[in-house]
């Protein structure tokens, strides 16, 4: 479900072994959302990219991880449009990576 990495990208299937506590915590939260579909969509996007995200991007991810699974799944699969008040660059990147 993840998008292919550009040739010069550090994106891999697994996060690097040496991550900060914050990054490790975000990977865990992204992959243990509560619903399998959202685990795949969110975790599949965040896990291979976690080392490359800036601190500002990590802030965006933390905000997104507070959203309900049902809403995230609907928006990331394209079943529902992302509401204007929730629209963000990170959420659009996740949706685009999911192929929707």
N, CA, C and O atoms as a GROMACS GRO file, in nm:
protein
  400
    1UNK      N    1   0.080  -0.119   0.000
    1UNK     CA    2   0.000   0.000   0.000
    1UNK      C    3   0.085   0.126   0.000
    1UNK      O    4   0.031   0.236  -0.014
    2UNK      N    5   0.215   0.113   0.015
    2UNK     CA    6   0.298   0.232   0.014
    2UNK      C    7   0.339   0.264  -0.128
    2UNK      O    8   0.345   0.176  -0.214
    3UNK      N    9   0.367   0.391  -0.151
    3UNK     CA   10   0.409   0.433  -0.284
    3UNK      C   11   0.554   0.394  -0.306
    3UNK      O   12   0.630   0.386  -0.210
    4UNK      N   13   0.593   0.370  -0.431
    4UNK     CA   14   0.733   0.336  -0.456
    4UNK      C   15   0.822   0.455  -0.422
    4UNK      O   16   0.784   0.570  -0.445
    5UNK      N   17   0.938   0.429  -0.370
    5UNK     CA   18   1.030   0.535  -0.333
    5UNK      C   19   1.107   0.581  -0.456
    5UNK      O   20   1.143   0.500  -0.542
    6UNK      N   21   1.133   0.712  -0.463
    6UNK     CA   22   1.220   0.761  -0.570
    6UNK      C   23   1.358   0.698  -0.551
    6UNK      O   24   1.394   0.659  -0.440
    7UNK      N   25   1.437   0.687  -0.660
    7UNK     CA   26   1.566   0.618  -0.651
    7UNK      C   27   1.659   0.672  -0.543
    7UNK      O   28   1.735   0.595  -0.484
    8UNK      N   29   1.655   0.804  -0.516
    8UNK     CA   30   1.746   0.862  -0.417
    8UNK      C   31   1.684   0.874  -0.278
    8UNK      O   32   1.742   0.938  -0.191
    9UNK      N   33   1.568   0.815  -0.258
    9UNK     CA   34   1.496   0.827  -0.132
    9UNK      C   35   1.546   0.726  -0.029
    9UNK      O   36   1.584   0.614  -0.064
   10UNK      N   37   1.544   0.766   0.102
   10UNK     CA   38   1.583   0.673   0.207
   10UNK      C   39   1.470   0.580   0.250
   10UNK      O   40   1.485   0.509   0.349
   11UNK      N   41   1.358   0.578   0.179
   11UNK     CA   42   1.242   0.498   0.217
   11UNK      C   43   1.271   0.349   0.200
   11UNK      O   44   1.320   0.305   0.096
   12UNK      N   45   1.241   0.272   0.305
   12UNK     CA   46   1.257   0.127   0.303
   12UNK      C   47   1.133   0.065   0.366
   12UNK      O   48   1.044   0.136   0.411
   13UNK      N   49   1.127  -0.067   0.369
   13UNK     CA   50   1.014  -0.136   0.430
   13UNK      C   51   1.017  -0.133   0.582
   13UNK      O   52   0.912  -0.146   0.646
   14UNK      N   53   1.133  -0.115   0.641
   14UNK     CA   54   1.148  -0.117   0.786
   14UNK      C   55   1.209   0.015   0.832
   14UNK      O   56   1.291   0.073   0.762
   15UNK      N   57   1.168   0.062   0.951
   15UNK     CA   58   1.233   0.182   1.003
   15UNK      C   59   1.376   0.152   1.043
   15UNK      O   60   1.407   0.038   1.079
   16UNK      N   61   1.463   0.250   1.036
   16UNK     CA   62   1.600   0.227   1.080
   16UNK      C   63   1.602   0.183   1.226
   16UNK      O   64   1.516   0.225   1.304
   17UNK      N   65   1.699   0.101   1.265
   17UNK     CA   66   1.701   0.050   1.402
   17UNK      C   67   1.727   0.158   1.506
   17UNK      O   68   1.683   0.146   1.621
   18UNK      N   69   1.797   0.263   1.468
   18UNK     CA   70   1.830   0.367   1.564
   18UNK      C   71   1.744   0.490   1.539
   18UNK      O   72   1.780   0.579   1.462
   19UNK      N   73   1.630   0.493   1.606
   19UNK     CA   74   1.538   0.606   1.596
   19UNK      C   75   1.523   0.669   1.733
   19UNK      O   76   1.543   0.604   1.836
   20UNK      N   77   1.487   0.795   1.734
   20UNK     CA   78   1.459   0.862   1.861
   20UNK      C   79   1.335   0.798   1.924
   20UNK      O   80   1.257   0.730   1.856
   21UNK      N   81   1.319   0.820   2.051
   21UNK     CA   82   1.201   0.767   2.120
   21UNK      C   83   1.073   0.818   2.056
   21UNK      O   84   0.976   0.743   2.041
   22UNK      N   85   1.073   0.944   2.019
   22UNK     CA   86   0.954   1.003   1.956
   22UNK      C   87   0.920   0.930   1.827
   22UNK      O   88   0.804   0.895   1.805
   23UNK      N   89   1.017   0.905   1.743
   23UNK     CA   90   0.992   0.838   1.615
   23UNK      C   91   0.949   0.692   1.636
   23UNK      O   92   0.859   0.644   1.567
   24UNK      N   93   1.012   0.624   1.729
   24UNK     CA   94   0.971   0.485   1.759
   24UNK      C   95   0.827   0.482   1.810
   24UNK      O   96   0.749   0.394   1.772
   25UNK      N   97   0.792   0.576   1.895
   25UNK     CA   98   0.656   0.583   1.948
   25UNK      C   99   0.555   0.609   1.836
   25UNK      O  100   0.447   0.549   1.834
   26UNK      N  101   0.589   0.698   1.743
   26UNK     CA  102   0.498   0.726   1.631
   26UNK      C  103   0.481   0.605   1.541
   26UNK      O  104   0.370   0.579   1.494
   27UNK      N  105   0.588   0.531   1.516
   27UNK     CA  106   0.576   0.410   1.434
   27UNK      C  107   0.484   0.311   1.504
   27UNK      O  108   0.398   0.251   1.440
   28UNK      N  109   0.501   0.293   1.634
   28UNK     CA  110   0.415   0.200   1.708
   28UNK      C  111   0.270   0.244   1.699
   28UNK      O  112   0.182   0.163   1.668
   29UNK      N  113   0.243   0.371   1.726
   29UNK     CA  114   0.106   0.421   1.723
   29UNK      C  115   0.045   0.410   1.583
   29UNK      O  116  -0.074   0.380   1.569
   30UNK      N  117   0.125   0.433   1.481
   30UNK     CA  118   0.076   0.426   1.343
   30UNK      C  119   0.037   0.284   1.305
   30UNK      O  120  -0.052   0.264   1.222
   31UNK      N  121   0.102   0.185   1.364
   31UNK     CA  122   0.078   0.046   1.330
   31UNK      C  123  -0.015  -0.026   1.427
   31UNK      O  124  -0.048  -0.143   1.407
   32UNK      N  125  -0.058   0.042   1.530
   32UNK     CA  126  -0.148  -0.016   1.631
   32UNK      C  127  -0.264   0.079   1.656
   32UNK      O  128  -0.285   0.123   1.769
   33UNK      N  129  -0.337   0.110   1.552
   33UNK     CA  130  -0.446   0.206   1.557
   33UNK      C  131  -0.572   0.148   1.618
   33UNK      O  132  -0.647   0.219   1.686
   34UNK      N  133  -0.596   0.023   1.594
   34UNK     CA  134  -0.718  -0.038   1.644
   34UNK      C  135  -0.793  -0.112   1.535
   34UNK      O  136  -0.857  -0.214   1.561
   35UNK      N  137  -0.786  -0.062   1.413
   35UNK     CA  138  -0.846  -0.134   1.301
   35UNK      C  139  -0.735  -0.173   1.203
   35UNK      O  140  -0.644  -0.094   1.176
   36UNK      N  141  -0.744  -0.293   1.152
   36UNK     CA  142  -0.641  -0.344   1.063
   36UNK      C  143  -0.624  -0.256   0.939
   36UNK      O  144  -0.512  -0.229   0.897
   37UNK      N  145  -0.734  -0.212   0.881
   37UNK     CA  146  -0.727  -0.129   0.761
   37UNK      C  147  -0.649  -0.001   0.786
   37UNK      O  148  -0.564   0.038   0.706
   38UNK      N  149  -0.678   0.064   0.896
   38UNK     CA  150  -0.609   0.190   0.926
   38UNK      C  151  -0.464   0.165   0.965
   38UNK      O  152  -0.377   0.246   0.934
   39UNK      N  153  -0.437   0.054   1.033
   39UNK     CA  154  -0.299   0.017   1.062
   39UNK      C  155  -0.219   0.008   0.932
   39UNK      O  156  -0.108   0.061   0.924
   40UNK      N  157  -0.275  -0.057   0.832
   40UNK     CA  158  -0.206  -0.072   0.704
   40UNK      C  159  -0.188   0.061   0.632
   40UNK      O  160  -0.081   0.090   0.579
   41UNK      N  161  -0.293   0.141   0.631
   41UNK     CA  162  -0.286   0.269   0.560
   41UNK      C  163  -0.191   0.367   0.628
   41UNK      O  164  -0.104   0.425   0.563
   42UNK      N  165  -0.207   0.386   0.757
   42UNK     CA  166  -0.127   0.484   0.829
   42UNK      C  167   0.014   0.429   0.856
   42UNK      O  168   0.114   0.495   0.827
   43UNK      N  169   0.020   0.309   0.912
   43UNK     CA  170   0.151   0.250   0.940
   43UNK      C  171   0.232   0.224   0.814
   43UNK      O  172   0.354   0.242   0.813
   44UNK      N  173   0.163   0.184   0.709
   44UNK     CA  174   0.232   0.159   0.582
   44UNK      C  175   0.292   0.284   0.521
   44UNK      O  176   0.389   0.276   0.446
   45UNK      N  177   0.235   0.398   0.553
   45UNK     CA  178   0.290   0.524   0.506
   45UNK      C  179   0.403   0.572   0.597
   45UNK      O  180   0.509   0.612   0.550
   46UNK      N  181   0.380   0.568   0.727
   46UNK     CA  182   0.473   0.628   0.822
   46UNK      C  183   0.599   0.544   0.843
   46UNK      O  184   0.709   0.598   0.845
   47UNK      N  185   0.585   0.413   0.858
   47UNK     CA  186   0.699   0.328   0.895
   47UNK      C  187   0.819   0.344   0.802
   47UNK      O  188   0.929   0.366   0.852
   48UNK      N  189   0.803   0.333   0.673
   48UNK     CA  190   0.922   0.341   0.588
   48UNK      C  191   0.980   0.482   0.573
   48UNK      O  192   1.092   0.498   0.524
   49UNK      N  193   0.906   0.584   0.615
   49UNK     CA  194   0.948   0.723   0.595
   49UNK      C  195   0.990   0.793   0.724
   49UNK      O  196   1.039   0.906   0.720
   50UNK      N  197   0.972   0.728   0.837
   50UNK     CA  198   0.984   0.794   0.967
   50UNK      C  199   1.118   0.866   0.986
   50UNK      O  200   1.120   0.975   1.042
   51UNK      N  201   1.226   0.808   0.941
   51UNK     CA  202   1.358   0.869   0.962
   51UNK      C  203   1.375   0.997   0.883
   51UNK      O  204   1.454   1.083   0.922
   52UNK      N  205   1.303   1.013   0.773
   52UNK     CA  206   1.320   1.129   0.687
   52UNK      C  207   1.230   1.247   0.724
   52UNK      O  208   1.252   1.358   0.675
   53UNK      N  209   1.131   1.225   0.809
   53UNK     CA  210   1.039   1.334   0.844
   53UNK      C  211   1.108   1.439   0.929
   53UNK      O  212   1.188   1.407   1.018
   54UNK      N  213   1.075   1.565   0.902
   54UNK     CA  214   1.124   1.676   0.983
   54UNK      C  215   1.045   1.682   1.114
   54UNK      O  216   0.945   1.612   1.130
   55UNK      N  217   1.090   1.762   1.206
   55UNK     CA  218   1.018   1.779   1.333
   55UNK      C  219   0.878   1.834   1.309
   55UNK      O  220   0.783   1.793   1.375
   56UNK      N  221   0.865   1.927   1.214
   56UNK     CA  222   0.733   1.983   1.182
   56UNK      C  223   0.641   1.874   1.125
   56UNK      O  224   0.522   1.870   1.157
   57UNK      N  225   0.695   1.786   1.042
   57UNK     CA  226   0.616   1.676   0.988
   57UNK      C  227   0.576   1.578   1.099
   57UNK      O  228   0.466   1.524   1.097
   58UNK      N  229   0.665   1.555   1.193
   58UNK     CA  230   0.631   1.469   1.306
   58UNK      C  231   0.516   1.529   1.387
   58UNK      O  232   0.429   1.457   1.435
   59UNK      N  233   0.516   1.662   1.401
   59UNK     CA  234   0.405   1.730   1.469
   59UNK      C  235   0.274   1.704   1.396
   59UNK      O  236   0.171   1.675   1.458
   60UNK      N  237   0.278   1.714   1.262
   60UNK     CA  238   0.158   1.687   1.181
   60UNK      C  239   0.110   1.544   1.200
   60UNK      O  240  -0.010   1.518   1.213
   61UNK      N  241   0.204   1.451   1.201
   61UNK     CA  242   0.168   1.310   1.218
   61UNK      C  243   0.104   1.288   1.354
   61UNK      O  244   0.003   1.218   1.365
   62UNK      N  245   0.160   1.347   1.457
   62UNK     CA  246   0.102   1.332   1.591
   62UNK      C  247  -0.042   1.381   1.593
   62UNK      O  248  -0.128   1.319   1.656
   63UNK      N  249  -0.070   1.492   1.525
   63UNK     CA  250  -0.207   1.543   1.518
   63UNK      C  251  -0.298   1.445   1.445
   63UNK      O  252  -0.410   1.420   1.489
   64UNK      N  253  -0.251   1.390   1.335
   64UNK     CA  254  -0.331   1.295   1.259
   64UNK      C  255  -0.359   1.167   1.337
   64UNK      O  256  -0.466   1.108   1.323
   65UNK      N  257  -0.265   1.125   1.418
   65UNK     CA  258  -0.284   1.003   1.496
   65UNK      C  259  -0.389   1.018   1.605
   65UNK      O  260  -0.432   0.920   1.664
   66UNK      N  261  -0.429   1.140   1.632
   66UNK     CA  262  -0.536   1.165   1.730
   66UNK      C  263  -0.675   1.151   1.667
   66UNK      O  264  -0.775   1.145   1.739
   67UNK      N  265  -0.683   1.146   1.535
   67UNK     CA  266  -0.811   1.137   1.466
   67UNK      C  267  -0.867   0.995   1.476
   67UNK      O  268  -0.792   0.898   1.485
   68UNK      N  269  -0.999   0.983   1.474
   68UNK     CA  270  -1.061   0.850   1.481
   68UNK      C  271  -1.026   0.763   1.359
   68UNK      O  272  -1.017   0.813   1.247
   69UNK      N  273  -1.007   0.635   1.383
   69UNK     CA  274  -0.976   0.539   1.276
   69UNK      C  275  -1.076   0.542   1.163
   69UNK      O  276  -1.038   0.542   1.046
   70UNK      N  277  -1.202   0.547   1.198
   70UNK     CA  278  -1.307   0.543   1.096
   70UNK      C  279  -1.292   0.660   0.999
   70UNK      O  280  -1.300   0.642   0.878
   71UNK      N  281  -1.269   0.778   1.053
   71UNK     CA  282  -1.253   0.896   0.967
   71UNK      C  283  -1.129   0.885   0.880
   71UNK      O  284  -1.134   0.908   0.760
   72UNK      N  285  -1.017   0.847   0.943
   72UNK     CA  286  -0.893   0.833   0.865
   72UNK      C  287  -0.909   0.732   0.752
   72UNK      O  288  -0.868   0.759   0.639
   73UNK      N  289  -0.968   0.618   0.781
   73UNK     CA  290  -0.986   0.515   0.678
   73UNK      C  291  -1.073   0.567   0.564
   73UNK      O  292  -1.042   0.543   0.447
   74UNK      N  293  -1.179   0.637   0.597
   74UNK     CA  294  -1.268   0.691   0.493
   74UNK      C  295  -1.194   0.790   0.404
   74UNK      O  296  -1.208   0.786   0.282
   75UNK      N  297  -1.116   0.878   0.464
   75UNK     CA  298  -1.044   0.980   0.387
   75UNK      C  299  -0.928   0.921   0.308
   75UNK      O  300  -0.906   0.958   0.193
   76UNK      N  301  -0.853   0.828   0.370
   76UNK     CA  302  -0.736   0.774   0.303
   76UNK      C  303  -0.770   0.680   0.190
   76UNK      O  304  -0.693   0.666   0.096
   77UNK      N  305  -0.886   0.616   0.197
   77UNK     CA  306  -0.929   0.527   0.088
   77UNK      C  307  -1.005   0.601  -0.020
   77UNK      O  308  -1.033   0.545  -0.126
   78UNK      N  309  -1.039   0.726   0.006
   78UNK     CA  310  -1.114   0.805  -0.091
   78UNK      C  311  -1.264   0.779  -0.087
   78UNK      O  312  -1.338   0.830  -0.172
   79UNK      N  313  -1.311   0.701   0.012
   79UNK     CA  314  -1.456   0.678   0.023
   79UNK      C  315  -1.529   0.805   0.061
   79UNK      O  316  -1.645   0.824   0.026
   80UNK      N  317  -1.460   0.892   0.133
   80UNK     CA  318  -1.513   1.023   0.169
   80UNK      C  319  -1.405   1.127   0.140
   80UNK      O  320  -1.286   1.098   0.156
   81UNK      N  321  -1.445   1.246   0.096
   81UNK     CA  322  -1.345   1.351   0.076
   81UNK      C  323  -1.291   1.401   0.210
   81UNK      O  324  -1.361   1.394   0.311
   82UNK      N  325  -1.170   1.449   0.209
   82UNK     CA  326  -1.113   1.506   0.330
   82UNK      C  327  -1.183   1.640   0.356
   82UNK      O  328  -1.182   1.726   0.268
   83UNK      N  329  -1.244   1.658   0.472
   83UNK     CA  330  -1.311   1.785   0.501
   83UNK      C  331  -1.211   1.900   0.502
   83UNK      O  332  -1.096   1.883   0.543
   84UNK      N  333  -1.254   2.016   0.457
   84UNK     CA  334  -1.165   2.132   0.447
   84UNK      C  335  -1.097   2.162   0.580
   84UNK      O  336  -0.979   2.198   0.582
   85UNK      N  337  -1.169   2.148   0.691
   85UNK     CA  338  -1.110   2.181   0.821
   85UNK      C  339  -1.006   2.080   0.868
   85UNK      O  340  -0.929   2.107   0.960
   86UNK      N  341  -1.003   1.964   0.805
   86UNK     CA  342  -0.906   1.859   0.842
   86UNK      C  343  -0.794   1.845   0.738
   86UNK      O  344  -0.695   1.776   0.762
   87UNK      N  345  -0.810   1.911   0.624
   87UNK     CA  346  -0.716   1.897   0.514
   87UNK      C  347  -0.577   1.948   0.554
   87UNK      O  348  -0.563   2.058   0.608
   88UNK      N  349  -0.477   1.866   0.527
   88UNK     CA  350  -0.339   1.905   0.553
   88UNK      C  351  -0.250   1.839   0.448
   88UNK      O  352  -0.290   1.742   0.384
   89UNK      N  353  -0.132   1.892   0.434
   89UNK     CA  354  -0.038   1.833   0.339
   89UNK      C  355  -0.005   1.689   0.373
   89UNK      O  356   0.005   1.605   0.284
   90UNK      N  357   0.012   1.660   0.501
   90UNK     CA  358   0.047   1.524   0.543
   90UNK      C  359  -0.068   1.428   0.515
   90UNK      O  360  -0.044   1.316   0.468
   91UNK      N  361  -0.190   1.468   0.542
   91UNK     CA  362  -0.306   1.380   0.517
   91UNK      C  363  -0.320   1.354   0.367
   91UNK      O  364  -0.352   1.242   0.326
   92UNK      N  365  -0.297   1.456   0.286
   92UNK     CA  366  -0.304   1.437   0.140
   92UNK      C  367  -0.192   1.345   0.093
   92UNK      O  368  -0.214   1.263   0.003
   93UNK      N  369  -0.072   1.357   0.151
   93UNK     CA  370   0.039   1.267   0.115
   93UNK      C  371   0.004   1.123   0.148
   93UNK      O  372   0.032   1.032   0.070
   94UNK      N  373  -0.058   1.102   0.264
   94UNK     CA  374  -0.099   0.967   0.303
   94UNK      C  375  -0.202   0.912   0.206
   94UNK      O  376  -0.194   0.797   0.164
   95UNK      N  377  -0.300   0.994   0.171
   95UNK     CA  378  -0.404   0.951   0.078
   95UNK      C  379  -0.343   0.918  -0.058
   95UNK      O  380  -0.376   0.816  -0.118
   96UNK      N  381  -0.255   1.004  -0.106
   96UNK     CA  382  -0.191   0.981  -0.236
   96UNK      C  383  -0.109   0.852  -0.234
   96UNK      O  384  -0.107   0.779  -0.333
   97UNK      N  385  -0.041   0.826  -0.123
   97UNK     CA  386   0.039   0.704  -0.112
   97UNK      C  387  -0.050   0.580  -0.112
   97UNK      O  388  -0.008   0.473  -0.157
   98UNK      N  389  -0.171   0.595  -0.061
   98UNK     CA  390  -0.266   0.483  -0.059
   98UNK      C  391  -0.325   0.460  -0.198
   98UNK      O  392  -0.398   0.363  -0.220
   99UNK      N  393  -0.294   0.549  -0.291
   99UNK     CA  394  -0.341   0.532  -0.428
   99UNK      C  395  -0.480   0.583  -0.453
   99UNK      O  396  -0.545   0.540  -0.549
  100UNK      N  397  -0.528   0.674  -0.370
  100UNK     CA  398  -0.665   0.727  -0.387
  100UNK      C  399  -0.662   0.870  -0.429
  100UNK      O  400  -0.768   0.931  -0.448
   0.00000   0.00000   0.00000
